[in-house]
Amino acid sequence: MASFTKENYIKTLFYLHQKNADITLTDLGEEMQVSKPTANDMIKKLQKDGFVNYEKYKPIRMTKEGKQRAASILRKHRLSEMFLSQIMEFGWEEVHEIADELEHVKAEKLFDRMDELLGFPTTDPHGSPIPDKDGNFNKPNYLKLSQVSVGSKVIVKALKESSTDLLVFLNKKSIKLDTKITVEQIEKFDGSFTVSYGKFSNVVLGKLVCDKLLVEVY
């Protein structure tokens, strides 16, 4: 049985794998905020468990078993976030830390029941895809808000990241998933966007925020 620490490494490896199939110890150490030797020790353990393939001085590669375990952890995490949000009415800025604890629960029937009660959702409260029981999930090719042009009409579909600071900021701006946004102006100097949505007109969003909002043109 994988420990909480092992599962956190597996989840992080999967996150890095989405960016590049070849994962370095340096990248892993930075993401986990541990030293390179510490990351190396854990990789050796994960290799014995069959979750990764690794040779000294070569990239880390996740095995099929490793990807499936990671997807299972993500499924538990994102179903938990959705349950906390939709059933227990927690704010989307509150659910991540609680889900970090729930994702380590081993009772699969708990998450199957969550899935059923929620109506088998395909995304979590932040728009991230929820893997099915076999580890499969779709990864839509959304645009960043910062990539669209003046006059574009878009709908917010997901977030590139779901940090608490970003979510609190979006709450203050009354921006959530499915918000329809019209781009009124783009400032050449700093890349900030002036947008309108709902009852709000000429709201300025900095480039950093526009890079985090994943949208679909409609």
Buried (B, 14 or more C-beta within 10 A) or exposed (E): EBEEEBBBBBBBBBEBBEEEEEBBBEBBBEBBEBEEEBBBEBBEBBBEBEBBBBEEEEBBBBBEEBBBBBBBBBBBBBBBBBBBBBEEEBEBBBBBEBBBEBBBEEEEEBBEEBBEEBEEBEBBBBBBBBBBEEBEBEEEEBBBBBEBEEEBBBBBBBBBEBEEEBBEBBEEBEBBBEBEBBBBEBEEEEBBBBBBBEEEEEBEBBBEBBBBBBBEEE
